Amino acid sequence: MKITEKEVRYVADLANLALNDSEVAAMVRDMDEILTHIEKLNALDTSNVEPMAQVLYDAPPDATLREDREHQPLSNPEALANAPLKAGGYYKVPKVIER
């Protein structure tokens, strides 16, 4: 599957990324390799593969999972204790959406 430079620029624009020409060329190459790999995966016959409910499907129930324990959640002042900016019980962050 070939991805075009126009498509890469379109996706970069949606992600609000400013890519120069060499970065666009690299992304075209990288994304094309990814899509080619996905095509190969899609060509595999998985009709006899049983779906897995979770990663630890064949492991014992306590394999790497910790015991669930009830505990008190952080209070609002505790949660905001190390915040560089806060107001009205919330974190304050700078505006990052620009166009």
C-alpha distances in whole Angstrom, upper triangle without the diagonal:
4,7,10,13,15,13,14,17,17,17,19,21,21,22,25,23,25,22,23,21,21,20,17,16,16,14,11,11,12,10,7,9,9,6,6,9,10,8,11,13,13,13,17,20,21,24,27,26,29,28,29,31,31,31,34,34,36,38,42,42,43,41,40,41,44,46,46,49,50,51,52,49,50,52,51,53,52,48,49,51,49,47,47,47,49,50,51,50,47,44,44,41,40,38,35,33,33,32
4,6,10,12,10,11,14,15,15,17,19,20,21,23,21,22,19,20,18,18,17,14,13,13,12,8,9,11,9,6,9,10,8,8,12,12,11,14,16,16,17,20,23,25,27,30,29,32,31,32,34,34,33,37,37,39,41,44,44,46,43,42,43,45,48,48,51,52,52,53,50,50,52,51,53,52,48,48,51,48,46,46,46,48,50,51,50,46,44,43,40,39,37,33,31,31,30
4,7,8,7,7,11,11,11,13,16,16,17,19,18,18,16,17,15,16,14,11,11,12,10,6,8,10,7,6,10,10,8,10,13,13,13,16,18,17,19,22,25,26,29,32,31,33,31,32,34,33,32,36,37,39,41,44,44,45,43,41,42,44,47,46,49,50,50,51,47,47,49,48,50,49,45,45,48,45,43,43,43,44,46,48,47,43,41,40,37,35,33,30,28,28,26
4,5,5,6,9,10,11,12,14,16,17,18,17,17,15,15,13,14,13,10,10,12,10,7,10,12,10,9,13,14,12,14,17,17,17,20,21,21,23,26,29,30,32,35,34,36,34,36,37,36,36,40,40,43,44,47,47,48,46,44,45,47,50,49,51,52,52,52,49,49,51,49,51,50,46,46,48,46,44,43,43,45,46,48,47,43,41,40,37,35,33,29,27,26,24
4,5,5,6,9,10,10,12,14,15,16,14,14,11,12,9,11,11,7,7,10,9,6,10,12,10,11,14,15,14,16,19,19,20,22,24,24,26,29,32,33,35,38,37,39,37,37,39,38,37,41,42,44,45,49,48,49,47,45,45,47,50,49,52,52,52,52,49,48,50,48,49,49,45,45,47,44,42,41,41,43,45,46,46,42,39,38,35,33,30,27,25,24,22
4,5,5,6,9,10,10,12,14,15,14,14,12,13,12,14,13,9,11,13,11,9,13,15,13,13,17,17,16,18,21,21,21,24,26,25,27,30,33,34,36,39,38,39,37,38,39,38,38,42,43,45,47,50,49,50,48,46,46,48,51,50,52,52,52,52,48,48,49,47,49,48,45,44,47,44,42,41,41,42,43,45,45,41,39,37,34,32,29,26,24,22,20
4,5,5,6,9,10,11,12,14,13,14,13,14,14,15,14,10,12,13,10,9,12,13,10,11,15,15,13,16,18,18,18,21,22,22,24,27,30,30,33,36,34,36,33,34,35,35,34,38,39,42,43,46,45,46,44,42,43,45,47,46,48,49,49,49,45,45,47,45,47,46,42,42,45,42,40,39,39,40,42,43,43,39,37,36,32,31,28,25,22,22,20
4,5,5,6,8,10,11,12,11,11,10,11,11,12,10,7,9,10,7,6,10,11,8,10,13,13,13,16,18,17,19,21,22,22,25,27,30,31,33,36,34,36,33,34,35,34,33,37,38,41,42,45,44,45,43,41,41,43,46,45,47,47,47,47,44,43,45,43,44,44,40,40,42,40,37,37,37,38,40,42,41,37,35,34,30,29,26,23,21,20,19
4,6,5,6,9,10,10,9,9,8,10,10,12,10,7,10,12,9,9,13,14,12,14,17,17,17,19,21,21,22,25,26,26,28,31,34,34,37,40,38,39,36,37,38,37,36,40,41,44,45,48,47,47,45,43,43,45,47,46,48,48,48,48,44,43,45,43,44,44,40,39,42,39,37,36,36,37,39,40,40,36,34,32,29,27,24,21,19,18,16
4,5,5,6,9,10,10,11,11,13,14,16,14,11,13,15,12,12,16,16,13,15,18,18,17,20,22,21,22,25,26,25,28,30,33,33,35,38,37,38,35,36,36,35,35,39,40,43,44,47,46,46,45,42,42,44,46,45,47,47,47,46,43,42,44,41,43,43,39,39,41,39,36,36,35,36,38,39,39,35,33,32,28,27,24,20,18,17,15
4,5,5,6,9,9,11,11,14,14,16,13,11,14,14,11,11,14,14,11,14,16,15,15,18,20,18,20,23,23,23,26,28,31,31,33,36,34,35,32,32,33,32,32,35,36,39,40,43,42,43,41,39,38,40,43,41,43,44,43,43,40,39,41,38,40,40,36,36,39,36,34,33,33,34,36,37,37,33,31,30,26,25,22,19,17,17,15
4,5,5,6,5,7,7,11,12,14,11,9,12,13,10,11,14,14,12,15,17,16,17,20,21,21,23,25,26,26,29,31,33,33,36,38,36,37,34,34,35,33,33,36,38,41,41,44,43,43,42,39,39,41,43,42,44,44,43,43,39,38,40,38,39,39,35,34,37,34,32,31,31,32,34,36,35,32,29,28,24,23,20,17,15,15,13
4,5,5,6,7,9,12,14,16,13,12,15,16,13,14,18,17,16,18,21,20,20,23,25,24,25,28,28,28,31,33,36,36,38,41,39,39,36,37,37,36,35,39,40,43,44,47,45,46,44,41,41,43,45,43,45,45,44,43,40,39,40,37,39,39,35,34,37,35,32,31,30,32,33,35,35,31,29,27,24,22,19,15,13,12,10
4,5,8,10,12,15,17,19,16,14,18,18,15,16,19,18,16,19,21,19,19,23,24,22,24,27,27,27,30,32,34,34,36,38,36,37,34,34,34,33,33,36,38,41,42,44,43,43,42,39,39,40,42,40,42,42,41,41,37,36,37,35,37,37,33,33,35,33,30,30,29,30,32,33,33,29,27,26,22,21,18,15,12,12,11
4,5,9,11,14,17,18,14,13,17,17,14,15,18,17,15,18,20,18,19,22,23,22,24,27,27,27,30,32,34,33,36,38,36,36,33,33,32,31,31,34,36,39,39,42,40,41,39,37,36,37,40,38,40,40,39,38,35,34,35,33,35,34,30,30,33,30,28,27,27,28,30,31,31,27,24,23,20,19,16,13,11,12,12
4,7,10,13,16,17,14,14,17,18,15,17,20,19,18,21,23,21,22,25,26,25,28,30,30,30,33,35,38,37,39,42,39,40,37,36,36,35,34,38,39,43,43,45,44,44,42,39,39,40,42,41,42,42,41,40,36,35,36,33,35,35,31,30,32,30,27,26,26,27,29,30,30,27,24,22,19,17,14,11,9,9,8
4,6,10,13,14,11,11,14,14,12,15,17,16,16,19,21,20,21,24,25,24,27,29,29,30,33,34,37,37,39,42,39,40,37,36,36,35,34,38,39,42,42,45,44,44,42,39,39,40,43,41,43,43,42,41,38,36,37,35,36,36,32,31,33,31,28,27,27,29,31,33,33,29,26,24,21,19,17,13,12,11,11
4,7,10,12,9,10,13,14,12,15,17,17,17,20,22,21,22,25,26,26,29,31,31,32,35,37,40,39,42,45,42,43,40,40,40,38,37,41,43,46,46,48,47,47,45,42,42,43,46,45,46,46,45,44,41,39,40,38,39,38,35,34,36,33,30,29,29,31,33,35,35,31,28,26,23,20,18,15,14,12,11
4,7,8,6,6,10,10,9,12,14,14,14,17,19,19,20,23,24,25,26,29,29,30,33,35,38,38,41,43,41,42,39,39,40,38,37,40,42,45,45,48,47,47,45,42,42,44,47,46,47,48,47,46,43,41,43,40,41,41,37,36,38,35,33,31,32,34,36,38,38,34,31,30,26,24,22,18,17,16,15
4,6,5,6,9,10,11,12,14,15,16,18,20,21,22,24,26,27,28,30,31,32,34,37,40,40,43,46,43,45,42,42,43,41,40,43,45,48,48,51,50,50,48,45,45,47,50,49,51,51,50,50,46,45,46,44,44,44,40,39,41,38,36,34,34,37,39,41,41,38,34,33,29,26,25,21,21,19,18
4,5,5,6,9,10,11,12,14,15,16,19,20,21,22,24,26,27,29,30,31,33,35,39,39,42,45,43,45,42,42,43,42,41,44,46,48,49,52,51,51,49,46,47,49,52,51,53,53,53,52,49,48,49,47,48,47,44,43,44,41,39,38,38,40,43,45,45,41,38,36,32,30,28,25,24,22,20
4,5,5,6,9,10,11,12,14,15,17,18,20,21,23,24,26,27,29,30,32,34,38,38,41,44,42,43,41,41,42,41,39,42,44,46,47,50,50,49,47,44,45,47,50,50,52,52,52,52,48,47,49,47,48,47,43,43,44,41,39,38,38,41,43,46,45,41,38,37,33,31,29,26,25,24,23
4,5,5,6,9,10,10,12,14,15,16,18,20,21,22,24,26,27,28,30,32,36,36,39,41,39,41,38,38,39,37,36,39,41,43,44,47,46,46,44,41,42,44,47,46,48,49,48,48,45,43,45,43,44,43,40,39,41,38,36,35,35,38,40,42,42,38,35,33,30,28,26,23,22,21,21
4,5,5,6,9,10,10,12,14,15,16,18,20,21,22,24,25,26,28,31,34,34,38,40,38,40,37,37,38,37,36,39,41,43,44,47,47,47,44,42,43,45,47,47,49,50,49,49,46,45,46,44,46,45,41,41,42,39,37,36,37,39,41,43,43,39,36,35,31,29,27,23,22,21,20
4,5,5,6,9,10,11,13,14,15,17,19,20,21,23,25,26,27,30,33,34,37,39,38,40,38,38,39,38,36,40,41,44,44,48,48,48,45,43,44,46,49,49,51,52,51,51,48,47,49,47,49,47,44,44,45,42,40,39,40,42,44,47,46,42,39,38,34,32,31,27,26,25,24
4,5,5,6,8,10,11,12,14,15,17,18,20,21,23,24,26,28,32,32,35,38,36,37,36,35,37,35,33,37,38,41,41,44,44,44,42,39,41,43,46,46,48,49,49,49,46,45,47,45,46,45,42,42,43,40,38,38,39,41,43,45,44,41,38,37,33,31,30,26,26,25,25
4,5,5,6,8,10,10,12,14,15,16,18,20,21,22,24,26,30,30,33,35,33,35,33,33,34,33,31,35,36,38,39,42,42,42,40,38,38,41,44,43,45,46,46,46,43,43,45,43,44,43,40,40,41,38,36,36,37,39,41,43,42,38,35,34,31,30,28,24,23,23,22
4,6,5,6,9,10,10,12,14,15,16,18,20,21,22,25,28,29,32,35,33,35,33,33,35,34,33,36,37,40,41,44,44,44,42,40,41,43,46,46,48,49,49,49,46,46,48,46,48,46,43,43,45,42,40,40,40,42,44,46,45,41,38,38,34,33,31,27,26,25,24
4,6,5,6,9,10,11,12,14,15,17,19,20,21,24,27,28,31,34,32,34,33,33,35,33,32,35,36,38,39,43,43,44,41,39,40,43,46,46,48,49,49,50,47,47,49,47,49,47,44,44,46,43,41,41,42,44,46,48,47,43,40,40,36,35,33,30,29,28,28
4,5,5,6,9,10,11,13,14,16,17,19,20,22,26,26,30,31,29,31,30,30,31,30,28,32,33,35,36,39,39,40,37,35,36,39,42,42,44,46,46,46,43,43,45,44,46,44,41,41,43,40,38,38,39,41,43,45,44,40,37,37,34,33,31,28,27,27,27
4,5,5,6,8,10,10,12,14,15,16,18,20,24,24,27,30,28,30,28,28,30,29,27,31,32,34,35,39,39,39,37,35,36,38,41,41,44,45,45,45,42,42,45,43,45,44,40,40,42,40,38,38,39,40,43,44,43,39,37,36,33,32,30,27,26,26,25
4,5,5,6,9,10,10,12,14,15,17,19,23,24,27,29,28,30,28,29,31,30,29,33,33,35,37,40,40,41,39,37,38,41,44,44,46,48,48,49,46,46,48,47,49,47,44,44,46,44,42,42,43,44,46,48,46,43,40,40,37,36,34,30,29,29,28
4,6,5,6,9,10,11,13,14,16,17,21,22,25,27,26,28,27,27,30,28,27,30,31,33,34,38,38,39,36,35,36,39,42,42,45,46,47,48,45,45,48,47,49,47,43,44,46,43,42,42,43,45,47,48,47,43,41,41,37,37,35,32,31,31,31
4,5,5,6,9,10,11,12,14,16,19,20,23,25,23,25,24,24,26,25,24,27,28,30,31,35,35,36,33,32,33,36,39,39,42,43,44,45,42,42,45,44,46,44,40,41,43,41,39,40,41,42,44,46,44,40,38,38,35,35,33,30,29,30,30
4,5,5,6,9,10,10,12,15,18,19,22,24,23,25,23,24,26,26,25,29,29,31,33,36,36,38,35,34,35,38,40,40,43,44,45,46,43,44,46,45,47,46,42,43,45,43,41,42,42,44,46,47,45,42,40,40,36,36,34,31,30,30,30
4,5,5,6,9,10,11,13,17,18,21,24,22,25,24,25,28,27,26,29,30,31,33,37,38,39,36,35,36,39,42,42,45,47,48,49,46,47,49,48,51,49,45,46,48,46,45,45,46,47,49,50,49,45,43,43,40,40,38,34,33,34,33
4,5,5,6,9,10,11,15,16,19,21,20,22,21,22,25,24,23,26,26,28,30,33,34,35,32,32,33,36,39,39,42,44,45,46,44,45,47,47,49,47,44,45,47,44,43,44,45,46,48,49,48,44,42,42,39,39,38,34,34,35,34
4,5,5,6,9,10,13,14,17,19,18,20,19,20,22,22,21,25,25,27,29,32,33,34,32,31,32,35,38,38,41,42,43,45,42,43,46,45,47,46,42,43,46,43,42,43,44,45,47,48,46,42,40,41,38,38,37,33,32,34,33
4,5,5,6,9,12,14,17,19,18,21,20,22,25,25,24,27,27,29,31,35,35,37,35,34,35,38,41,41,44,46,47,48,46,46,49,48,51,49,46,47,49,47,46,47,47,48,50,51,49,46,44,44,41,41,40,36,35,36,35
4,5,5,7,11,12,16,18,17,20,20,21,24,24,23,26,26,27,30,33,34,36,33,33,34,38,40,41,44,46,47,49,46,47,50,50,52,50,47,48,50,48,47,48,49,50,52,53,51,47,46,46,43,43,42,39,38,39,38
4,5,5,9,10,13,15,14,16,16,17,20,20,19,23,22,24,26,30,31,32,30,29,31,34,37,37,41,42,44,45,43,44,47,47,49,47,44,46,48,46,45,46,47,48,50,50,48,45,43,44,42,42,41,37,37,38,38
4,5,8,9,12,14,14,16,16,18,21,21,21,24,23,25,28,31,32,34,32,31,32,36,38,38,42,43,45,46,44,45,48,48,50,49,45,47,49,47,46,47,48,48,50,51,49,46,44,45,42,43,41,38,37,38,38
4,7,9,11,14,14,17,18,20,23,24,23,26,25,27,30,33,34,36,34,34,35,38,41,41,45,46,48,50,48,49,52,51,54,52,49,50,53,51,50,51,52,52,54,54,53,49,48,49,46,46,45,41,40,41,41
4,6,9,11,11,14,15,17,21,21,21,24,22,23,26,30,31,33,31,31,33,36,38,39,43,45,46,48,46,48,51,51,53,51,48,50,52,50,49,51,52,52,54,55,52,49,48,49,46,47,46,43,42,43,43
4,6,8,9,12,13,16,20,21,21,23,21,22,26,29,30,33,31,31,33,36,38,39,43,45,47,49,47,49,52,52,54,52,49,51,54,52,51,53,54,54,56,56,54,51,49,51,48,49,48,45,44,46,45
4,5,5,8,10,13,16,17,18,20,18,19,22,26,27,29,27,28,29,33,35,35,39,41,43,45,44,46,48,49,52,49,46,49,51,49,49,51,51,51,53,53,51,48,47,48,46,47,46,43,42,44,44
4,6,8,10,13,17,19,20,22,19,20,24,27,28,31,29,30,31,34,36,36,40,42,44,46,45,47,50,50,53,51,48,51,53,52,51,53,54,53,55,55,52,50,49,50,49,50,48,46,45,47,47
4,6,9,12,16,18,18,20,17,18,21,24,25,29,27,28,29,33,35,35,39,41,44,46,45,47,50,51,54,52,49,51,53,52,52,54,55,54,56,56,53,51,50,52,50,51,50,48,47,49,49
4,6,9,13,14,15,16,14,15,18,21,22,25,24,25,26,29,31,32,36,38,40,43,41,44,47,47,50,48,45,48,50,49,48,50,51,51,53,53,50,48,47,48,47,48,47,45,44,46,47
4,6,10,12,13,14,11,13,16,19,20,23,21,23,24,27,28,29,33,35,37,40,39,41,44,45,48,46,43,46,48,47,47,49,50,50,51,51,48,46,45,47,46,47,47,44,44,46,47
4,7,9,11,13,10,12,16,18,18,21,20,21,21,25,26,26,30,32,34,37,36,38,41,42,45,42,40,42,45,44,43,46,46,46,47,47,44,42,41,43,42,44,43,41,40,43,44
4,6,7,9,7,10,12,15,15,18,16,17,18,21,23,23,27,29,31,34,33,35,38,39,42,40,37,40,42,41,41,43,44,44,45,45,42,40,39,41,40,42,42,39,39,42,43
4,7,8,7,10,12,14,13,16,15,16,16,19,20,20,24,25,28,30,29,32,35,36,39,37,34,37,39,39,38,41,42,41,43,42,39,37,37,39,38,40,40,38,38,41,42
4,6,5,9,10,12,11,14,13,13,12,16,18,18,21,24,26,28,27,30,33,34,37,34,32,35,37,36,36,39,39,39,41,41,38,36,35,37,36,38,38,36,37,40,41
4,5,8,9,12,12,13,11,11,12,15,18,19,22,25,27,29,28,30,34,35,37,34,32,35,36,35,36,38,39,39,41,41,38,36,35,37,36,38,38,36,37,40,41
4,6,5,8,8,10,8,9,10,13,16,17,21,23,26,29,28,30,34,35,38,35,33,36,37,36,37,40,41,41,43,43,40,38,37,39,38,41,41,39,40,43,45
4,6,8,9,12,10,12,13,16,18,19,23,26,28,31,31,33,36,38,40,38,36,39,40,40,40,43,44,43,45,45,42,40,39,42,41,43,43,41,42,45,46
4,7,9,11,10,12,14,17,19,21,24,27,30,33,33,36,39,41,43,40,38,41,43,42,42,45,47,46,48,48,45,43,42,45,44,46,47,45,45,48,50
4,6,8,6,9,11,14,16,18,22,25,27,31,31,33,37,39,41,38,36,39,40,39,40,43,45,45,47,47,43,42,41,44,43,45,46,44,45,48,50
4,6,5,9,10,13,14,16,20,23,26,29,30,32,36,38,40,37,36,39,40,40,41,44,45,45,47,47,43,42,41,44,44,46,47,45,46,50,52
4,6,8,8,10,11,13,16,19,22,26,26,29,32,35,37,34,33,36,37,37,38,41,43,42,44,43,40,39,38,42,41,44,45,43,44,48,50
4,6,5,7,8,11,14,18,20,24,25,27,31,33,35,32,31,34,35,35,36,39,41,40,43,42,39,38,37,40,40,43,44,43,44,47,50
4,6,9,11,14,17,20,23,26,26,29,32,34,36,33,32,35,36,35,36,39,41,41,43,43,40,38,37,40,40,42,43,42,43,46,49
4,7,10,12,15,19,20,24,24,26,29,31,33,30,28,32,32,31,33,36,37,37,40,40,36,35,34,37,36,39,40,39,40,43,46
4,7,9,12,15,17,20,21,23,26,29,30,27,26,29,30,30,31,34,36,35,37,37,34,33,32,35,35,38,39,37,39,42,45
4,6,9,12,14,17,18,20,24,26,28,25,24,27,28,28,29,33,34,34,36,36,32,31,31,34,34,37,38,38,39,43,45
4,6,10,12,16,17,20,23,26,28,25,24,28,28,29,30,34,35,34,36,36,32,31,31,35,35,39,40,39,41,44,47
4,7,10,13,14,17,20,23,25,22,22,25,26,27,28,32,33,32,33,33,29,29,29,32,33,36,38,37,39,42,45
4,6,10,12,15,18,21,23,20,20,24,24,26,27,31,32,30,32,31,27,27,28,32,33,36,38,38,39,43,46
4,7,9,13,15,18,21,18,18,22,23,24,26,30,30,28,30,28,25,25,26,30,31,35,36,37,38,42,45
4,6,9,12,15,17,15,15,19,19,21,23,27,27,25,27,26,22,23,23,27,29,33,34,35,37,41,44
4,7,9,12,14,12,12,16,17,19,20,24,25,23,24,22,19,20,21,25,27,30,32,33,35,39,42
4,6,9,12,10,9,13,14,16,17,21,21,19,20,19,16,16,17,21,23,27,29,29,31,35,38
4,6,8,6,6,9,10,13,14,18,18,16,17,17,13,14,15,18,20,24,26,27,30,33,37
4,6,5,6,9,10,13,14,17,17,15,15,14,11,12,14,17,20,24,26,28,30,33,37
4,5,5,6,9,11,11,15,14,11,12,10,7,8,10,14,17,21,23,25,27,30,34
4,5,5,6,9,10,13,13,10,11,11,8,10,11,14,17,21,23,25,28,31,35
4,5,5,8,10,13,14,12,14,14,11,12,12,16,18,22,24,26,29,32,36
4,6,8,8,12,12,11,13,13,9,9,9,13,15,19,21,23,25,29,32
4,6,5,9,9,7,9,11,8,7,7,10,13,16,19,21,24,27,30
4,6,9,10,9,12,13,11,11,10,13,15,18,22,23,26,29,33
4,6,9,9,13,15,13,12,10,12,13,17,20,21,25,27,31
4,5,6,10,13,11,9,7,8,10,13,16,18,21,24,28
4,7,10,14,13,11,8,8,9,11,15,17,20,22,26
4,7,11,11,9,6,5,7,9,13,15,19,21,25
4,7,7,6,5,5,8,11,14,17,20,22,26
4,5,6,7,7,10,13,15,18,20,23,27
4,6,8,9,13,16,17,20,22,25,28
4,7,9,13,16,18,21,23,26,29
4,6,10,13,15,17,19,22,26
4,6,10,12,15,17,20,24
4,7,9,12,15,17,21
4,6,9,12,14,18
4,6,9,11,15
4,6,8,12
4,6,10
4,7
4
